[in-house]
Amino acid sequence: MPKVIVAGALAITLGIVSFASGGAKMKITSSVFQEGGNIPSKFTCDGGDTSPPLQIAEVPSGAKSLALIVDDPDAPSGLFTHWIVWNISPQTNTIAQGSTPQGVHGTNDFGKSGYGGPCPPSGTHRYYFKIFALDRELDLPSGTKRTQLDAAMKGHVIAQGELMGRYSRKK
């Protein structure tokens, strides 16, 4: 049974990506690392474990809410979610360093609410900061897990943007 759930979650996640890839593009950037660059240790478990500053641009006028997902596809157990927040105002264009956007916060794969910074057990991992523009607000309670968020977003993504940073721990 768990294999069906995992496969379903993967299909839902892939569905969101493929749906949004045909839609409008948004931009999500950070002033502390470039696309494909190294995330400073200050924003990881080796530093202050605070969220990096993020800038959001090109939100479509039809957006009713935004969702932010930060994940690591290189984790040994598969996709690992570091941060999920939804029902963020579409007027949000900056998330300050160490702050959380106003919205509903889900439970990350550390079992906590809020940002959990990169903390790879070995090697260099990729961390994707993804922003989604949705055509509605989502009716999900605080503490919801990633699979339920992905399912609720399906069919409602009108644009997305992505910023990828890398991190490897010093031994």
Backbone torsions as a table, in degrees:
resi	resn	phi	psi	omega
1	MET	NA	-46.1	179.5
2	PRO	-57.3	-31.8	179.9
3	LYS	-63.4	-36.4	178.3
4	VAL	-65.5	-41.9	179.5
5	ILE	-63.3	-46.7	179.7
6	VAL	-62.6	-45.0	179.6
7	ALA	-62.3	-40.0	178.7
8	GLY	-64.1	-42.6	179.2
9	ALA	-64.3	-40.4	178.5
10	LEU	-63.9	-44.4	179.1
11	ALA	-61.9	-41.3	178.4
12	ILE	-64.5	-46.0	179.6
13	THR	-60.6	-45.8	179.5
14	LEU	-64.6	-35.6	178.1
15	GLY	-62.6	-41.4	178.5
16	ILE	-63.4	-45.6	-178.6
17	VAL	-63.7	-46.8	-176.8
18	SER	-69.5	-34.8	177.4
19	PHE	-63.8	-49.0	-175.3
20	ALA	-70.2	-29.3	-177.2
21	SER	-65.0	-24.3	176.9
22	GLY	-87.2	-8.9	-177.6
23	GLY	-95.6	-160.9	-178.2
24	ALA	-71.7	154.3	178.1
25	LYS	-103.5	140.3	173.6
26	MET	-115.3	170.9	176.7
27	LYS	-120.5	137.4	170.4
28	ILE	-132.0	124.4	-176.8
29	THR	-134.8	168.6	175.4
30	SER	-136.6	146.5	178.3
31	SER	-82.0	-5.9	-175.8
32	VAL	-107.6	-10.3	172.0
33	PHE	-155.8	150.1	-179.2
34	GLN	-93.8	164.9	174.9
35	GLU	-52.5	124.8	178.7
36	GLY	79.0	-2.5	-177.3
37	GLY	-85.9	179.6	-179.3
38	ASN	-84.8	133.8	176.0
39	ILE	-79.4	126.0	179.5
40	PRO	-59.7	143.0	-175.7
41	SER	-59.9	-22.6	177.3
42	LYS	-54.3	-28.2	-175.7
43	PHE	-100.7	19.5	-176.6
44	THR	-125.9	-179.7	177.6
45	CYS	-67.2	-16.3	178.6
46	ASP	-85.2	-9.6	179.7
47	GLY	-122.1	-135.5	-178.2
48	GLY	-80.2	-8.2	-179.2
49	ASP	55.5	36.0	177.0
50	THR	-101.0	153.7	-178.6
51	SER	-72.6	143.0	178.2
52	PRO	-75.1	158.5	175.0
53	PRO	-68.1	140.4	-179.6
54	LEU	-129.9	143.3	174.4
55	GLN	-119.5	138.0	-178.6
56	ILE	-119.9	132.4	-179.3
57	ALA	-139.8	162.7	176.0
58	GLU	63.0	40.4	174.4
59	VAL	-72.9	128.0	-179.5
60	PRO	-65.1	147.6	-176.8
61	SER	-62.3	-24.7	-179.7
62	GLY	-82.7	0.0	-177.9
63	ALA	-69.3	133.9	177.3
64	LYS	-101.1	-21.8	178.0
65	SER	-163.1	165.8	176.1
66	LEU	-120.6	152.9	172.7
67	ALA	-127.9	138.3	178.9
68	LEU	-116.3	128.8	177.7
69	ILE	-132.2	131.1	173.8
70	VAL	-120.2	124.3	-178.4
71	ASP	-143.4	166.4	-178.2
72	ASP	-125.9	106.8	179.1
73	PRO	-77.9	-8.0	-175.9
74	ASP	-95.4	3.9	-179.4
75	ALA	-63.5	145.4	-178.2
76	PRO	-56.3	-32.2	-178.6
77	SER	-90.2	5.3	-176.4
78	GLY	104.2	-164.5	-176.5
79	LEU	-53.5	124.5	-177.7
80	PHE	-118.8	122.9	-176.9
81	THR	-92.5	126.5	-177.8
82	HIS	-99.5	-23.4	-176.4
83	TRP	-163.9	132.4	172.0
84	ILE	-139.3	129.1	177.6
85	VAL	-142.1	136.7	178.3
86	TRP	-136.6	174.7	-174.2
87	ASN	58.5	36.8	172.7
88	ILE	-79.6	139.5	178.9
89	SER	-58.4	135.5	178.0
90	PRO	-68.0	-9.9	175.3
91	GLN	-82.4	-6.4	-179.9
92	THR	-67.6	123.1	178.0
93	ASN	-123.6	-5.3	178.3
94	THR	-143.7	136.5	170.1
95	ILE	-120.1	111.3	-174.4
96	ALA	-68.0	153.5	176.7
97	GLN	-52.6	132.0	176.4
98	GLY	73.9	6.2	-179.9
99	SER	-111.4	166.3	176.4
100	THR	-119.4	140.3	179.5
101	PRO	-68.8	150.5	174.9
102	GLN	-68.4	130.3	-178.4
103	GLY	165.9	-165.7	178.8
104	VAL	-98.9	131.0	-176.0
105	HIS	-102.5	130.9	177.3
106	GLY	-94.4	-176.8	178.3
107	THR	-97.5	123.2	178.5
108	ASN	-80.5	179.6	-177.3
109	ASP	-78.4	-0.1	168.8
110	PHE	-84.9	-5.8	-178.2
111	GLY	82.7	19.4	-177.0
112	LYS	-126.6	163.9	173.1
113	SER	-92.3	144.4	177.9
114	GLY	100.6	-171.5	-175.8
115	TYR	-80.5	132.5	170.7
116	GLY	-122.4	113.2	-172.6
117	GLY	-69.4	166.1	176.6
118	PRO	-52.6	138.9	-178.4
119	CYS	-157.5	57.8	-174.2
120	PRO	-66.4	138.7	179.6
121	PRO	-68.4	-28.9	177.9
122	SER	-163.2	156.8	176.0
123	GLY	68.5	-173.8	178.5
124	THR	-98.2	128.9	177.8
125	HIS	-112.2	156.1	175.6
126	ARG	-100.9	137.1	179.3
127	TYR	-122.0	122.1	-176.8
128	TYR	-103.3	120.7	173.9
129	PHE	-98.1	109.4	-174.0
130	LYS	-114.8	135.4	175.8
131	ILE	-119.3	133.8	-179.4
132	PHE	-122.1	133.5	170.5
133	ALA	-95.7	129.2	-177.3
134	LEU	-114.6	152.4	179.7
135	ASP	-84.5	6.3	178.1
136	ARG	-162.0	168.4	169.9
137	GLU	-83.6	154.7	-178.1
138	LEU	-101.0	137.5	-179.8
139	ASP	-95.3	72.4	179.6
140	LEU	-125.9	140.1	179.2
141	PRO	-76.7	157.0	173.3
142	SER	-55.3	142.5	179.1
143	GLY	92.2	-3.9	178.5
144	THR	-58.4	146.7	179.4
145	LYS	-90.2	167.6	-174.9
146	ARG	-57.0	-43.7	-176.4
147	THR	-60.9	-38.9	178.7
148	GLN	-69.9	-37.0	177.1
149	LEU	-63.6	-47.3	179.2
150	ASP	-57.1	-43.6	-179.0
151	ALA	-64.3	-41.9	-179.3
152	ALA	-68.3	-31.0	-179.7
153	MET	-76.8	-23.9	-174.8
154	LYS	-55.3	126.5	179.4
155	GLY	84.2	-0.7	-177.6
156	HIS	-119.4	1.0	-179.7
157	VAL	-82.2	121.0	178.9
158	ILE	-106.3	-14.7	176.2
159	ALA	-165.5	159.2	175.9
160	GLN	-153.3	158.4	174.8
161	GLY	-139.1	161.0	-175.0
162	GLU	-149.3	140.8	175.0
163	LEU	-129.5	125.1	-179.0
164	MET	-111.4	129.7	174.2
165	GLY	-125.6	158.7	-178.4
166	ARG	-115.7	153.1	174.4
167	TYR	-153.1	138.7	170.6
168	SER	-136.0	141.6	-177.0
169	ARG	-80.5	143.9	176.4
170	LYS	-84.2	137.8	-176.6
171	LYS	-96.7	NA	NA
